[in-house]
């Protein structure tokens, strides 16, 4: 499986692959569920290789570490999913 950082970079920088509508599903600790956000609403801070930022419902910016990303969708279809870790 491709590392999530590599996939996100490919979406951002590969013009051919990056066409389409992308969404990221991440584990939200406040709502204790997966939240799905459009890729164009994600902010990547230059030089930060560990997280990105999104706005929550109140409009505050929240930092999301890459390890909390669970799924990536392209045009509504699941293209990447983090392997589930067993107990």
ABEGO torsion letter per residue (X at the ends): XBBAAAAAAAAAABAAAABEBBBBBBBBAAAGBBBBBBAAABBBBBGBAABBBBBBAAGBBBBBBAAABABBBBGGBBABBBBBBBX
